[in-house]
Amino acid sequence: MMTRREILKGSAALLAGGAVSATFRTADAAEKAAASTKPPIPAPPGGHYTPVVTLNGGTLPWKMEDGVKVFHLIAEPVKREFAPGMMVNCWGYNGSTPGPTIEAVEGDRVRLMVTNRLPEHTTIHWHGIFLPSGMDGVGGLSQPHIKPGETYVYEFTLRQHGTFMYHPHADEMLQVAVGMMGMFIVHPKNPQSRGVDRDYCFMLHAWDVDPGTFTPRPATMTEFNMWTFNSRVFPGNDPMVARTGERVRIRIANMSMHDHPIHLHGFNFRVTETDGGQVPETAQLPEVTVNIPVGAIRVLEFIANEPGDWSIHCHKSHHTMNAMGHTVPNMLGVRHSDLDEKIQRLLPGYMSMGEAGMADMTDMVAMGMSLPANTLPMMMGEGPFGPLEMGGMFTLVKVRDDLARGDHRDPGWYQNPPGTVAWKLEDGSPAKPDESGGHEGHSR
């Protein structure tokens, strides 16, 4: 028998599966409107590479001092908005989790100043980068811990190019669990491979944030309930955009406790790089899904040769949901409407669901069900044809014929050419209906 606490916790998770509230939609629309005004990202001064675009993030600025590129990272508590309507107490760098992406060029001498504003000591490990042992950032082994208020200096020459990470090797279970991580991109000094027109990066992570709370549970090992791209969940994360025919690179790092099979719709790609280096061209297989192991990086490249709005997501179905409750009983096919009154004596406002499937989660707010404070719906996001019923590790690749080079602004929903949208069979005839292109409003 389920205890009262289990019923309450499970019901809170079900409440979190309701439809997106009007407040959430309004905030999301405002954020997207602001994003659409962002100017194109310029090329680096004197650089020969395409700058990396960090989803819902940015690149760490640097200054040159006597031939050394100097960066400054500040480890500190941060509040991260997973999506409009949910703030989470995290730790990170320079006001964000993940921290800002570090970009440099093979052969650069870099100096990384790390200031600790956390309530406990920390370090930084430069994951995958070749460097002297004393710069490797393992507290107690290769350096003393960085105590609160202290600043340590890491300095080394970048001897390779590729896609890497940074994260603590001090109280790692807690510090990584609550968001301390970032990406470190080293561009080749003399590019041998074909360049790309768009270069994106993001990090995968898993969180356990109980409905109605603000702080993750760092001791969780497997039963997480929030799954993020760069500490954001759909539809709060940015899309990746490209002009038709452009070559696109996507760099994905996994700092979660799970592996993630990332699936791209509409295209096949090749894995061109890992955090260990370049993959020889003869070993690059065409793929549409790639598994990103724990603590690893995979870099995908493809030609965006088909315009449209295309999904990219983790193919573990629970990882495209939010506020996942794991103790909720399976009610599929079970008539339980007569139980509502009894359960409502314990939990006022409770509404049963799941008898015919879980799609009715997106209708629950309209039916009068409210969400716990600071809790996102399990399924959320509106597309041009109706609810997308996705959250978590899900975003879009938007390819357009008329997109300006270097412009990363959201172009809005794709207007499908006439005759290219699946249609409902009417009167047993497969004839296509009259179409004017694009899409129409929806009802549910």
C-alpha angles and dihedrals in degrees: 000000000000116000123233089253091053091048091050094046093045092047091050088055090050090049087054088058093067127114122285110275123235089250091054093048093048093051092046092051091050091051092049091048090053091047091053090063095057111118122237114278111255125226116260116268106274090348126146096199136081108254115244118247111214111207109245089348144071148228123273112247120232139190131211118242118178093330095315124113106228122204129179123209122186117200107210146138111278137182112229123196104218088190132332105296098034129075121182130199105234142155120237145126133292093353098311147079118245092034120237117293115256113221124190140143130254108266094030119134105225132193116196116195111200119194119190116219094159123112090245138037122281144171136198125237117200098220113219097356121129109234143131115297092245091060095052095097104227107147114234093008108058100010144001116271117267104244123211110287094018128117121209127193125222116189130175143133118259105240099177140032128232146084119311142158141225126215139144127280093196124086081349097173092062102029096051092040092059096047114279104148142097143172128261115200120192113190118209116261092216107023111217098175127066113281125238133233096214126031120188134175138186141160129234120224141164127217138186108214113162114225110271095020135101107207125073121235104240096191093066111116107183113346100083124160104195126058120188147191103211091342092303131107130210128303089020095064127087123256122236111238133196141171115248110272097021123131110241129198122197119190113199125187124188120211096157129104092250135062115241127211101211113204125196119201123216100019144051120230141188126235100235100172146016130191085270094062143269120345111228111250091239089060096049109108123194108254141171094190129038127185114229107205123214111280093011142110131219125188119206128197129188143153112253093220100149121064118223144082108295129187124234114185148136109277094218097101095216089056092067092058134078132221091014112193113206100190098058110120120240107257098174108140093001116124104223107152090109089060095061096085092051094048092045088063086066097032114027112214094024115153122192120231143162100069093117098022136291102279091099088072088088090060099049099095090050086054091057101266114140127203128239113259116280093008127128124217115261091232119030146145130086122235130189091271102037143293113349091208091212136118135153119038098018135106140142140262106211116199120188135177094218102042113129116241111262093016110127098173119128106262093201126238120340117255103223115219115246113280096020101097122086110251137204117258110244125198091346092294120125092204113133117247121239109279135192094190130252117052141292133226118281139220132201 
